[in-house]
Amino acid sequence: DFDIAGQFDPMIPDAECLKIVHEILSDLQLGDFVIKVNDRRILNGVFAVCGVPESQFIPACCTVDKLDKVPWEEVRSEMVGEKGLSPEAADRIGEYVQLHGGLDLIEQLLQDPKLSQNKVAKEGLGDMKLLFEYLTLFGITGKISFDLSLARGLDYYTGVIFEAVLLQQDNEHLEEPLSVGSVAGGGRYDGLVGMFDAKGRKVPCVGVSIGIERIFSILEQRLEASGEKLRTTETQVLVATPQKHLLAARMKLISELWDAGIKAEMLYKKDPKLLKQLQYCEDTGIPLAAIVGEQELADGVVKLRDVATRKEVRM
């Protein structure tokens, strides 16, 4: 989770947040993804020009937020049936919230006769245009979608909001790739910090959280499917002894390895059985075992064993 706090010029920190999300998701190689971007001010402007009373903005927002999971018909019936909006207002909202695109869509909405008259929406669209200009300079607009259905249900967001979703590419016959679900989300929350400050000082903030649990479960599913074994340690060598009373020999050797910058481990037992030590290597994926027994000590050598092939060399 990372946040940029402080008074800066519009959209520069916001663009960097998106750059970081892009970088993390690209490096993790989770597959294709898209980062959806919207702005609370644009959404509020849409609600206003569609005739939604201000007291209904947040409930309407929460309903729109379901559009990534359910079709527009269901969202519309919830707006009218449960949230008490007029069918006309719901239909007008539908014309906007099903749009997604890039700079050209922003330009189109800036020319929109109704939306361009709304001060809040106009501000939001102006900033969104600026954001896309910066994202173009960062070279990441290929993965960014300006999506008017993105609402992020939390009411403390004050400006730009974003959410990264993984796309499922397996179904070739589908027109649009399916979303696997959100793996990161965030936005601008300029009023939140001030609420917790006794003096009420304003601290503008923008930030984003990466969904660690969601990403881990996706990676685990992939590993299971591939049958690969995951190494949970970077240890290069386990220092092992085959007989009792050789803890001192292990400690001397491991100290030399550590001093030489080699990642080494030993079992924290005085007299572990050799089989147990080698089993530990197999379980954790440690590739080498450096074995020092009485014979090795007498000969001034170490027996290096390749755990996988069981080949051994004296050195």
C-alpha positions, 0 to 999 in steps of 0.5 A: 500500500503506498500513498503520496501526501502533500500539496502538489500540482494536479495529477502529477502524483496521481499519474505516478501512482498509476505508473507504480501499479502498472510496474508491479502488475507487469513485473508479477507477470500475472497475465493481461490486466487493465487499470480502470480510471474515473473521477468522483467529480465526473460521476457526481456531475453525471448524476447531477445532469441526469436529475439525481438529487444530491442526497442520492449521489452516494447510493447511486454511486454504490449501485453503479459500482456493481456494473463490473459484476452485473449487467446494466439492466440489473443495475437500472432496476436496483436504481429505480426499485431500491434507490428510488430514482426515476426511470428517466434519470436511470436511463440517462445515467445508463447512457454515460456509465456504459462508456469507456475509452481514452483521450478521445472519450474525454474530449467527447465528454468535454464537448457534451452539451449537458456535462460541459455545463456542469462545473464539477464534471468539467473540472474532473474532465479537465484533470482526467485529460491532464492525467492521460497526457502524463500517462502517455508520457509514462508510456502506459496508456495501453493498459489504462481505460477511462471507465465511467462505470468505475465508482469504488463504493467508498465515499471518502474519495474526492477526485480520481479513482482507479482499480486494476483488474486481471483479464482472462484470455482463455475464452477466444470466442468471447468478444471482450476478455473476462475480468478475473477480479480486482487486484489493486485499487485506490484514488484521491482522498483530499479530505480524509486526513484532516478529519483526524487532525485536531487542527483540521489541517488539510492534507491532500492525498492520493494512494493505492493498495495492491490486493496481496491475498488475491494475488497470492491465491492467483499465483497459488492456483497457477503453481498448482496447475503447472505442478511446479514446486515453489522455492520458499527460500534463497538459501544456496547451501545447507551445512550438514553433519553425519555424526554426533558431536560435530556442531562446532564443525558446522558452526565454523564452516557456516561462519566462513560461508556467511563471511564469503556472502554465501546464503547458508543454513544449518538445522538448530539442533546439536545432533540432527540425523543426516537423513533429516538434514537432507530431507530438509533440503528437499522440502525447502528446495535448497540445492546443495548440502555441504557435509563435514564428518569425522573423515572430512575433518581428518582429511581437511575437506568438505563433501558437497552434495547435489541434493537433486542428483545425489552426486557428491564431490570432495573439495 
